[in-house]
């Protein structure tokens, strides 16, 4: 491999017909370029899609009540299901592998806005009641103060944690909101913390416009009795969130006399299942990218193999002379294989460099919430280089076999 004469021979052979060599190399460069761009773009789409799921624990589950769609146990179809504190207790006591859980309440219904005031400032925000566990399920950041705690819950304290947008609208930039009071429907709440959503920018606004107060305080202050609007909870590490969701649904069906086949009465959203579906989609995209890219690369390799066959035919006399003066078949094969691998690798390297350059600049050109900076993981780059080396060796197999089949006597007559 360090024989200078052999490398000089490789250079002389490949540069003998520069246009032919360049056109052949272009096929391999294009193949590796397309492979990298498709894999990198797929990764950018995957990162953008998964960013939409950030801001909640990966194994989080949401369940809420709706109307029944089937008559059952003496109850008519269309009956509204009302969740209560007793359901909460039952879920805590009976669900296996339950990690974090919080019931939820919202003033004015789903994404309902309520007027909140502080002095002469006023804004419309979501008012939510939660357990302390909601902070870890929603992965909230707390740049100031603290979140709701158990003491707030037990003592029905009128305290609240406000979102970033609430803080910006009700307080001056230089003011510290901690310890100040805001008024919600005539009830004053003391601000004990300020949170920032962990969700992506396009999704974080709704959460940052929210105000969280202790669940028990919410029920008392706004005459909710023992009502619960929804639940958010997570499974233990290593256990399936889908199994836990199914257990919770069955428990609620039994408690509220819901038909076992009534899938409408309890609504739900399972983040783990959603992420698994997206993983399967992007696995298919990556597989397709590898398939198309490999076929394109293979077409380039076939081109190199054909060119090497032509080169071998052009050098028939040369190989005959070599064999006649004692060159071994292995040395002839080695020379042809070296030329083939060199051409393939150099062409692939050019495509590889151009592909990386395109991916590095593609992220800045395509600005979209569902498409983040495309990249090719290190292991994928290594795999592409291995495929490239294998392709170069494959391209040289047939020409090298043809070269060693040349008989010295017939080669010397070929002229």
ROGUKE-122829 format. One record per residue: x, z, y of N, C-alpha, C, CB in turn; residue in three letters. Coordinates in steps of 0.001 Angstrom, whole numbers, plus 500000, padded with zeros to 6 digits. Each point is the difference from the previous one (the first is absolute). Glycine has a CB too. Example, Ala and Ser with C-alpha at 12.3 -4.5 7.8 and 13.67 -1.06 7.14 Angstrom:
REM ROGUKE-122829
513190507800494310499110500000501190500900500000501200498108501246498827ALA501542498034502223500820500060501190499230500730501090501184497855499372SER
REM end
This chain:
REM ROGUKE-122829
500813500000498785499187500000501215500847500000501266498233501200498740UNK503075499210501155500848500037501196501007498835499981499741502527500110UNK500060496506499005500856498819499936499691499104501197500106500124497460UNK500850499752503458499787499224501222499749498534499678501456501599501259UNK499243497877497745499825498583499656498573499718499541502421499870499361UNK497000501052499894498627499804499534499033499985501170500571501110497835UNK499633499798503120499105500040501168500193498763500879500057502517499950UNK501179496997500132500230498751500745499277498842499335502232500850500765UNK497741499174497908499297498950499266498486500094500224501836499997498274UNK497663501251501773498574500187500287499664499428501369499951502069498567UNK500892498241502415499764499508501364500054498468500042500987502129500936UNK499987497307498395500140498542500009498800499328499351502482500254499931UNK497039500335498973498863499404499291498732500049500843501036500668497825UNK498681500502502776498754500158500754500035499279501335499678502186498892UNK501518497630501671500097499328501304500201498495499870500941502096500934UNK499158497417497816500213498568499792498827499192500561501362500503497939UNK497429499993501852498809499347500564499209501080500737499907498218498134UNK500421501971503128499453501129500769498483499919500148502160500133501234UNK497306498676499013498554499873500203499256500361498724500376498209501721UNK500098501295497153499354500306498723500039501495499711500634497731499149UNK500513502880501111500145501445499767499075500793500913502384499648499308UNK497545499939501978499170500723500960498523499912499643501703499546501761UNK497832499278497857498589499830499635499656500794498744500020497719501041UNK500912502308498017499764500773498779499958501486500299501122498221498660UNK499824502221502177500043501419500356498758500425500773502490499873500048UNK496935499199500710498820500337500802498854500482499112500695498303501718UNK499147501098497099498921500418499096500123501453499596499863497680499166UNK501374502750500532500215501407499629499821500897501214501588499304498178UNK498950500298502964499848500810501227498530500180500349502214499162500837UNK497031499768499045498568500071500313499281500917499022500086497681500949UNK500281502257497787499365500849498996500228501476500272500285498176498351UNK500968502216501918500287501417500246499410500441501331502107499819498650UNK497838499262502338499393500308501297498512500280499838501708498561501154UNK497584500585498097498569500194499786499726501286499225499683497516500031UNK501171502772498999499826501223499216500102501235500885500940498835497993UNK500092501209502862500187501168500873498876500118501025502474499797499695UNK497116499098500893498952500055501023498681500461499392501143498164501279UNK498524501310497549498735500401499368500032501469499594499679497655499177UNK501442502803500269500100501409499614499993500906501233501283499333497940UNK499452500256503100500049500813501211498668500059500716502380499411500218UNK496932499437499880498689499976500645498997500828499207500501497728500942UNK499586502191497723499117500827499163500241501478500228499958498192498296UNK501312502175501867500328501408500266499477500425501364502044499803498560UNK498025499291502431499463500315501325498503500227499961501820498662501018UNK497468500502498227498553500187499842499705501313499275499675497501499952UNK501119502804499026499792501240499248500204501225500883500742498834497915UNK500306501156502904500260501131500895498887500152501021502457499673499692UNK497055499183500832498922500067500974498719500541499401501030498101501187UNK498658501448497577498779500469499340500095501485499665499640497704499059UNK501513502726500434500148501403499627500035500919501224501230499269497954UNK499202500184503189499995500812501221498585500387500397502091498860500750UNK496943500289498867498601500308500309499508501218499224499605497577500467UNK501075502763498432499597501153499204500767501260500392499436498449498133UNK501517501425502759500746501179500411499103500897500849502175498703499931UNK498200502527500218499195500932500770499112500868499145500057498394501829UNK499968501408496860499290500859499050500857500117498754497717499317500901UNK502137501811498400500741500172498762499661498878499033500036502488500336UNK500971497033498918499824498843499130498970500236498906502346499389500472UNK497409501873499177499028500309498935498733500629500560501892500309498403UNK497770499346502843498823500599500632498712499277499606501445500709501913UNK497458500061498071498680499501499606498982500472501037500625500022497520UNK498453499113502833498910500349500909498682499782499260501377499365502063UNK497735501623498012498663499882499427498974500435501038500895500413497666UNK497990498884502386498936500360500934498645499732499350501492499477501983UNK497475501126498579498654499887499421499218498862500640500013502455499525UNK499122496919499655499103498938500480498626500206499359501947498362500302UNK497246500611499633498690500079499362500091499519498547498869499643502239UNK500319500938496913499988499577498605499398498600499876499811502406499261UNK500604496879499701499458498663499755499179499943498719501946499040501213UNK498031502086498033499232500054498759499212501302499930501716498563498845UNK497060501351500645499212501218499779500582500752498803497903498908500961UNK502051502444499111500608500767498912499511501445500036502031498505500056UNK497691502018498767499687501420499825498846500452500909502398500393499373UNK496605498744500796498837500348500817500152499687501468499553501747498385UNK501610497781502041500235499675501411499862498498500206501541501987500252UNK497910497624500896499773498595500293501283499304500455497640500554500608UNK502308498143499278501085499166500520500032500086501531499798498436498006UNK501383501464502607500144500036501454500136501387500569498708497951500064UNK501447503069499085500115501385500462501371500222500645498413500770498177UNK501618499795503050501304500278500627500676501192499322499155499084502196UNK502146500798497571500781501079499396500625500830501114500474498607497924UNK499303502707502023500524500912501026501065500892499360497784499976501274UNK503469499817499110501100500830499490500043501310500763501317497950499354UNK499086503135499957500012501333500613501272500759499627497485500044499940UNK502638501153500642501153500854499702500077500365498518499862500905502321UNK498994499154497025500004500320498566500658498884499191497906501355500307UNK501953497417500160500714498900499355501509500177500176498035498462500403UNK502356501984500770501422500232500256500559501039499043499662499407502406UNK499634501706497466500443501058499098500078499497498558498979501708501532UNK500015497523498062499968499488498640501164499055499738497517500237499995UNK502823498923500974501110499075499832501333500741499925498690498250501219UNK501481502753499630501242500782499978500166500712498665499851500312502485UNK499057500203496968500071500805498775500033499176498714498797501757501236UNK500725496998498817499816499253498746500833498732499863497745500906499998UNK502822498609501076500761498756499888501420500275499517498612498992501831UNK501778500332497095501366500113499511500930499150500863499158500423497656UNK502077500040502460501053499244500693499686499746501477500534498928497824UNK498646501935502768499716499902501431501135500653500781497500500014499566UNK503033499284501399501100500544500805499480500492501351501625498442498856UNK498081500636502048499490500337501328498561499524500125502319499847500986UNK496851500913499732498627499564500215499459500552501292499657499868497551UNK499555499316503122499309500459501204498654499304500094502195500426501181UNK496729500329499038498731499365500379500116499523501434498675501461498401UNK500474497621501988500059499478501355498630499929500644502003498710499359UNK497966501506501954498791499850500814500362499223501254499014502168499108UNK500042497048501376500246499267501226498766500041500879501636498514498822UNK498555501804502435498904500093500953499563498593500396500854502232500854UNK497852497480498942499492498685500370500145498951498926500537500583502286UNK499886499810496503500122499033498914501323499272500016497560499734500052UNK502572499286499025501252499279499819500448499323501285499410499649497613UNK501763500754502856500614499485501214499098500148501222501268498403498590UNK497911502622501378499160500269501162500822500607501128498022500326498496UNK501749499220502731500751500498501161499165501055500727501211497775500243UNK499457503269500207499337501095500712500733500282501302499208500995497822UNK500027499324503186500609500310501284500714501337499938498235498671501170UNK503020501312499211500839501203500044500552500090501408500610499871497513UNK499343501329503071500434500136501385501008501129500165497794499109500739UNK502991500740500302500902501062500453500100499872501508501325500035497805UNK498049500899502901499942499909501449499250498749500410502158501256500193UNK498478497902500621499343498779500455500354498798499138500014500921502298UNK500696499328496610500369498916499087499033499977498826502428500187500676UNK497232498607498879499048499866498900500383498793499143498163501063501396UNK501538499015497317500301498895499095499097500066498786502378499960500787UNK497506498931498505499174499923498790500919499990498787498161498739501228UNK501719502294497921500914500151498874499242500402498738501840500635501584UNK498825499156497262499453500445498719500264501497499833500357497696498984UNK498628503026500537500131501434499737499884500210498492499025500624502286UNK502026499890497091500029500170498553500244501448499615500825497666499772UNK498511502754499161500253501314499423500721499855498674497968500923501141UNK503165499778498681500796499882498784500568501346499580500560497653500620UNK499898502403498142500807501106499504501458499759500448498432500368497976UNK502399500659501963501426499807500336500686498947499152500055502352500700UNK499480497441498055500646499041499100499931498572500521499433501497498110UNK499662498217502817499852498640500515501289499488500636497580500458500378UNK503189500436500196501253499595500643500941499317499009499751501898501615UNK500380498658497185500926499442499016499422498782499295500949502270499683UNK497729497657500195499395498803499408500153498822500953498350501419498719UNK501427498814502571500072498935500994501409499787500541497658500518500596UNK503290500315498986501404499880500421500130499996501525500491498723497896UNK498801502188502751500023500053501461501311500581500521497515500242499994UNK502948499221501117501179500548500683499530500955501090501362497903499516UNK499390503156500710499622500998501005501124500163501024498554501200498303UNK501455497960502739501054500138501013499884501271500832500093497542500084UNK498701503032499968499797501235500762499061500939499252500377498748502151UNK499919502547497914499093501006499459499922499996498487498716499803502071UNK500106500545497414499789500139498565498683499350499601501335502132499986UNK498402497874498704498751499474499488499061501165499686501181497958499056UNK497619501731500521499023501018499577500603500810498850498035498528500714UNK501726502786499272500481500818498891498854500810499385502269500129501091UNK498047500610497850498969500755499276499361501081500870501239499555497880UNK499550501022503012499451501039500871498948499422500943502173501249499865UNK498081497547500629498997499323500836498703499816499222501826498812501268UNK498308500818497466498831499761499152499225501297499755501205498083498906UNK499508502965500710499346501260499624499331500684501187501680500259498188UNK498909499615502993499483500699501178499130499097500875502024501454499946UNK497694497334499570499161499038500757500519499816501428498006500664498609UNK503297499201501497500593499873501333499639498650500634501895501509499287UNK497834498534502003499708498769500750501315499438500538497668500835500637UNK503077498574498443501280499379500349499938498541499567501275502204499756UNK499636496997500758500007498583499654501414499439500062497661499773500873UNK502515499127498438501242499221500056499611498613500479501132501335498114UNK499524498189502937499585498750500642500984498874499677498906501315501851UNK500557497452498133500831498829499764500755499580501243498402499276498262UNK502535499805501565500855499558501088499189499398501155501820499587498329UNK497189499577501352499206499362501054499142501024500728499972497870498685UNK499513503120500592499229501074500650500884500735500994498544500259497954UNK502657500050501634500940500694500884500295499170501255501014501138497994UNK499175497536501831500332499142501135498845499880500988501553498742498522UNK497198501300500993498855499804500890499528501284500676499335498118498553UNK500832503015500782499483501254500570501064500835500714498309499994498195UNK502960499631501642501071500794500601500959499094500758499798501711498165UNK500785498838502866501026499283500738501272499947499156499000500727502220UNK501859498264498006501216499876499201500882501250500039499912497567500436UNK500080503142500697500870501169500136499361501284499476501021498901501970UNK497699501042497661499303501195499533500252500267498524498259499599501724UNK501794501685497938500094500419498608498594500345499517502383500872500316UNK497063498374498713498613500229499582499805501278499179499714497546500022UNK501354502963499397499873501164499117499521501217500798501834499092498504UNK497092501510501028499438501167500666498895499670500989502185501068499714UNK497628497646500595498940499589500914498679499832499233501706498848501487UNK497177501042499273498676499898499381499372498645500318499708502502500166UNK499573496969498851499202498797500204498565500322499583502012498457499601UNK497024500773500915498583500284499730499379498850499216499842501383502107UNK499535498980496758499316499039499136498546500440499860502152499453498735UNK496929499767501819498572500319499947499729501453500420499731498302498163UNK500869502095502940499768501331500556500786501110499330497779499210500589UNK502998500488498369500787501016499299501469499815500362498323500097498090UNK502342501007502312501410499937500384500898500246498784499408500785502328UNK501629498390497581500978500135498923501400500093500609498505498708498394UNK502275502188501051501372500180500463500930499047499246499525502423500565UNK501279496855500160500946499062499391501194500776499445499276498154501589UNK500948501719497107501143500698499370501054499012499509498463501857499312UNK501235496857500723500978499020499540499625498594500399500529501483498108UNK500465497653501846499768498583500264500644499198498875499927500377502524UNK499326498669496882500520499240498874500160498536500372498925501605498416UNK501845497713500759500202498555500140499786499372498639501643500289501922UNK497557498663498024499702499332498738501253499365499412497661499575500787UNK502420500427497878501095499330499298499632498575499609500758502216499150UNK498037497373501173499547498662499629500666498952500891497796500946499213UNK502215497774500363500588498945500827499252499871501321500739498787497931UNK499903500638503108499398499944501341498584499460500037502260499706500849UNK497465499252498376498667499396500038498929500934499458501064497771499754UNK499332503194499410499039500897499354500021501406500579500253498660497943UNK500768501654502829500179501389500438499107500389501176502331499840499200UNK497148499165501535499245500328501215498780500855499694500786497870501018UNK498450501769497952498800500776499675500335501451499685498933497922499135UNK502149502274500100500372501367499643500534500760501206500507499234497679UNK500251500096503182500552500664501181498936500303501045502150498841499570UNK496648500608500268498885500326500884499147501131499428499990497632500811UNK500542503072498201499225501029499313500398501399500444499773498470498057UNK499279502451501718500232501429500220499627500716498716499546499835502512UNK501379500955496947499761500732498759499763501475500301501424498357498727UNK497491502182500695499711501425500143499786500584498605498959499658502309UNK501156501658497525499800500598498673498627499643499441501531501886500629UNK498432497810498081498765499563499358498894501041500146501355498667498381UNK498976502597501399498993501068500093499480500136501424501107501205498103UNK499787498629502877499591500075501407499071498854500344502154501129500582UNK498150497692498895499169498823500238498573500263499505502031498488499790UNK497840502020498982498668500266499453499232500989500860500874499539497715UNK499805501489502763499343501047500793499675499525501415501211501718498650UNK499758497630502016499840499641501413498989498875500197502352500716500392UNK497531498394498631499136498838500175498820499995499023501988498737500808UNK497647502455498705498790500197499187499939499062498787498822500730502076UNK502255499214497185500056499148498822499631500747498719501750498660501145UNK498005502629498950499677500784498814501145499970499009497580499513500336UNK502138500102498406501072499892499012500249498538499629499408502281499113UNK500263496833501804500085498550499764501455499531499905497822499702501218UNK502409499302497920501287499313499875499724498498500045501028501910498622UNK499730497369502197499819498551500101500815499242498952499571500282502441UNK501662500140497335500859499308499038501113500939499538499485497769501084UNK501269501737497929501164500737499501501223499091500029498525501445498531UNK502613499158501751501274499326499855500882500918499165499770498749502232UNK500842500694496723500835500839499142501070499157499320498073501572499627UNK502888499107499770501101499329499302500179500617498624501139499478502190UNK499469499744496921500301500490498655501415500557499967498419498318498981UNK501848502497500005501354500507499793500950498847499722499083502167499120UNK502206498072501160501003498988499688500035499745498496501357500690502011UNK498757498053497638500068499650498594498658499809499337502086501221499941UNK496827499026500795498660499837499433499251498903500760499958502437499294UNK499195496883499994499286498864500554498918500434500987500468498748497897UNK499558500628503282498951500265500980498666499428499525501713499980501844UNK498330498943497373498768499383499502499264500925499040501047497749500268UNK499718502949498876499377500947499073499360501145500769501676499398498227UNK499030501099502787499454501084500814498742499545500735502309500953500269UNK497707497829500244498822499472500694498805499932499051501491498670501535UNK498741500865497245498921499898499031499428501369499667501061497948499068UNK499802503056500795499539501370499743499140500505501156502062500440498623UNK498371499301502606499250500447501171498634499317500075502164500406501202UNK497800498307498509498732499279500024499034500553498944501204497946500826UNK499295502289497976499151500533498938499474501379500359501293498682498326UNK499567502144502275499567501337500394498880499915501032502304500895499528UNK497858498240501477498979499871501051498711499391499449501820499748501712UNK498301499332497338498793499420499387499192501076499279501188497795499734UNK499487503070499531499305501059499276499354500994500958501612499730498108UNK499111500637502940499478500995500937498787499482500774502304500938500200UNK497668497754500066498923499445500845499036499121499213501560500070501931UNK498463500035496734499048499268499151500014498499500308498564502061499883UNK502608497365500045500182498574500257500169499283498666501060500461502265UNK498299498415497600500087499214498765501473499667499704497676499022500413UNK502749501112498317501404499722499658500462498586500353499747501640498180UNK499309497412501880500364498629500326499744499646501465499498499407497649UNK500139501598503143499760499769501426501347500080500733497624500967499850UNK502939497864500468501308499955500646499895499942501525500885498861497972UNK497894501149502523499816499908501441499869501376500665498906497788499638UNK500582503181499647499668501293500603501223500710500580498115500182498390UNK503044499648500972501240500612500487500970498873500345499652502109498585UNK500610497730502703500969498993500432501407500550499887498312498998501556UNK502659500110498380501365500480499867501039498955500341499190501531498278UNK502016498965501927501159499147500278501216500680499417498963499058502118UNK501737500242497003501157500538499303501233499230500459498590500681497990UNK502284499978502778501173499321500555500959499567498898499764501345502097UNK500362499469496858500911499659498912499562498706499311500508502444499668UNK498191497415500079499501498779499382500210498792500902498316501355498759UNK501454498829502534500202498895500937501460499556499994498111500853501429UNK502810500099498564501415499672500013500417499326498698500415501930501537UNK499025498510497347500320499378498716499516498554499972499854502243498868UNK498978497486501710499494498633500061500920499123500835497662500854499739UNK502792499678501392500920499238500838501337499788499291498881500927502048UNK501580500078497214501248499844499240499877498859499004500485502447500262UNK498367497452499077499791498926499033499959498638500687498747501594498531UNK500627498363502648499929498737500749501398499535500380497730500625500889UNK503081500297499636501331499606500455500958499777498839499607501273502095UNK500126499345496766500766499662498808499750498541499625499881502397499200UNK498859497185500904499670498602499735500654499058501012497837500751499004UNK502176499660502278500629499169501035501496499865499736498262500735501669UNK502404500374497984501432499953499721500299499154498770500248502255501037UNK498904497876497935500191499203498791499860498515500310499134501900498604UNK499841497765502200499802498599500388501175499491500835497512500351499951UNK503003500512500948501144499608500834501221499705499134499110501402501889UNK501139499470497131501126499777499095499799498711499200500373502490499847UNK498403497283499712499718498815499185500230498718500796498327501324498679UNK501077498619502533500141498797500822501449499818500445497623500254500783UNK503002500852499662501390499919500439500934499601498880499504501715501695UNK500269498843497113500853499671498856499840498535499598499831502376499211UNK498927497104500856499785498585499678500719499100501005497773500573498974UNK502135499798502316500688499213501029501502500038499779498155500483501630UNK502351500714498063501429500150499735500403499215498749499959502274501088UNK499179497763497902500287499286498758500081498490500246498842501822498696UNK500286497695502201500055498573500339501343499650500630497508499974500326UNK502996500931500528501319499787500601501104500037498961499163501008502108UNK500717499901496928500993500107498930500024498730499158499683502491499953UNK499138496950499772499942498738499242500716498890500774497804500703498940UNK502016499312502389500696499015500826501510500134499874498078500011501584UNK502409501218498432501441500229499853500474499552498624499867501935501599UNK499345498371497372500362499591498644500106498481499899498866502045499090UNK500189497255501526500039498530499970501232499456500725497493499965499909UNK502809500643501231501172499554500749501274500265499213498793500433502150UNK501268500717497184501175500315499203500144499013498843499775502425500627UNK499104497129498800500061498987498940500597498691500542497985501054498869UNK501608498596502348500548498792500620501487500164500244497790499521501077UNK502599501667499404501414500263500266500806499930498706499375501449501962UNK500074499125496967500688499955498711500186498555499545499030502244499394UNK499930496945500778500099498598499606501057499277500824497589500026499327UNK502462500285501970500999499376500872501418500408499620498314499959501833UNK501826501216497538501332500528499667500291499869498506499822501606501922UNK499494497466497436500194499831498554501473499757499654497670499075499830UNK502983500018500891501407499700499703500875501222500236499620497601500622UNK500066503124500480500794501202500316499932501013498870499577499633502436UNK499218500595497047499858500980498920500682499498498715497818500794501019UNK502150497878498769500674499451498840501491500202500067498200498342499794UNK502370501431501391501436500219500177500343501459499771500108498105501631UNK499079502782498899500246501444499821500011500364498520498915500469502220UNK500085499024497069499923500330498574501198499405499264497475500075500121UNK502932498734500308501100499324499310501320500744500166498824497832500349UNK501369502815500800501270500701500232499913501474499630500505498389501830UNK498395502011497486499968501341499427499032500982500611502279499585499471UNK496877499971501461499014500929500579498982500416498943500295498936502269UNK499401502336497682499032500503499025498580499744500492501637501764499249UNK497400498141499827498600499845500431499554501137500918499524498797497861UNK500996502422501867499608501138500813500428499829501448500158501444497986UNK501020497990502244500464499816501373499161498959500732502311500629499280UNK497266498328499993499142498985500619498635500588500341501202498195498725UNK498228502560500314498715500660500249500108500952501179499418499807497569UNK501669500966502457500188500958501085500049499339501359501207501446498423UNK499473497384501654500104499308501278498645499487500477502337499360499415UNK496896500030499683498680499483500365499056501143500382500347498037498456UNK499697503054500757499143501155500309500377500610501344499729500455497546UNK501560499618502752500447500567501267499491499174501169502035500915498871UNK498027497773500993499505499133501070498494500171500185501838498358499511UNK497444501726499387498544500149500072499606501332500635499778498556497967UNK500834502529501569499675501330500532500395500105501464500310500995497721UNK500833498420502640500452500050501395499017499306500917502362500057499225UNK497221498722500385499044499263500834498676500754500105501085497835499324UNK498441502694499546498725500733500015500097501252500854499480499121497722UNK501610501617502117500128501268500719500154499768501505501044501028497960UNK499771497974502423500166499719501430498683499548500628502397499378499586UNK496886499756499703498704499543500517499025501170500097500387497716499000UNK499602503129499959499113501160500023500371500978501094499649499723497572UNK501642500455502659500448500931501037499519499557501381502013500560498608UNK498029498112501629499503499480501282498501500294500138501766498171499976UNK497472501558498951498565500301500038499738501477500153499583498018498598UNK501248502803500762499848501459500079500213500487501429500778500214497619UNK500289499308503021500314500421501380498903499551500963502466499874499488UNK497082498876500366498926499494500870498716500793499764501034497692499982UNK498672502636498744498789500764499684500018501384500621499817498737497881UNK501319501948502023500114501330500613499837499906501515501524500742498133UNK499071498220502467499884499820501452498542499774500406502329499041500061UNK496971500112499186498589499722500304499167501266499881500276497646499180UNK499949503143499774499224501229499801500286501019501100500025499594497526UNK501239500466502909500357500948501054499270499693501303502236500292498932UNK497500498433501314499347499606501253498502499777499849502135498969500686UNK497385500981498069498584499739499777499133501156500477500609498576498052UNK499889502660501753499227501164500405499724500032501492500991501219498104UNK499985498354502713499813500011501456499111498851500456502241501070500256UNK497711497839498960499169498860500384498541500202499605501993498523499759UNK497784502155499122498639500233499508499638501455500239500234498183498248UNK499055502095502784499585501351500350498547500212499594501640500047501918UNK498148500704497019498646500252499520499988501312499249499506497532499851UNK499379503198500270499915501306499367500039499910498479498700500792501958UNK500904498059497481500009499845498552501261499302499490497519499926500073UNK503438499823500808501250499371499587501143500705500698498862497772499623UNK501865503037499638501124500728500565501298499322499609498696502142499928UNK502411498371500637501304499369499831500259499584498555500832501355501910UNK499261497325497833500255499547498627501427500336499585498325498145500285UNK501868502089498460501333500328499504500081499645498521500246501859501706UNK500978497993497835500249499779498581500800501193499498499959497448500242UNK499473503356498865500719501172499492501327499604499352497804501155499638UNK503129499794500334501338499729499464499931499512498559500942501743501524UNK498225498903497658499919499612498596499467498581499840499650502394499394UNK499468497188501536499488498636499951501103499008500353497700500826500601UNK503137499528500382501117499132500370500968499841498835499766500718502392UNK500524500394496924500893499948498842499391499118498913500885502306500540UNK497799497850499243499322499188498982500071498520500362498456501919499480UNK501374497767501809500066498598500434501390499426499771498228500449501713UNK502817500348498558501366499534499781500282499798498510500720501197502086UNK498733499676497076500169499849498554499328498719499525500092502500499725UNK498683497263500780499286498763499657500810498785500457497775501198500191UNK502848498921500975500797498902500544501214499716499112499241500611502323UNK501467500454497286501167499831499139499599499408498650501117501937501148UNK497779498554498312499503499473498726499634498523500137499142502287499381UNK500233497367501748499642498604500236501220499106500078497977500769501193UNK503091499722499466501230499218500081500614499764498641500383500923502250UNK499629500142496938500545499856498643499142499043499179500943502332500118UNK497735497777500046499087499130499260500200498539500407498337501887499831UNK501890497898501461500191498632500486501258499367499421498811500619502100UNK502169500190497557501260499455499484500064499859498500501050500989501935UNK497961499532497352500059499988498536500017498575499451498796502193499965UNK500183497015500379499891498647499459501174499109500426497512500262500018UNK502868499747501274501158499181500383501284500408499282498931499677502211UNK501274501626497596501229500437499328500005499567498541500148501959501554UNK498684498098497799499903499518498615500302498506499949498288501782499461UNK501182497477501505500260498558500043501493499724500223497667499611500893UNK502972501234499909501418499797500302500867500181498765499585500779502325UNK500134500257496854500839500245498826499691499018498873500119502414500635UNK498773496862499457499669499004498993500740498682500227497767501076499761UNK502901498826501379500748498787500298501216499930499069499222500035502433UNK500904498859496824501146499817499107501146499373500783498476499743497989UNK502715500805501889501127499512500793500214498496499902501034502203499673UNK498897497245499125500272498570499823498980499161500722501039500471497804UNK497664499898502042498925499232500642500060500170501515498556500273497951UNK501835500921502482500108500239501455501085499136500606499207502350499688UNK501911497500499627501089499191500533499626498517500038501637501685499126UNK497418497914500027499539498628500020498920499755501054500561499869497591UNK498863501227502898498829499889500871500256499208501243499262502136499136UNK501973497846501313500336499286501223499722498526499810501749501704500584UNK
REM end
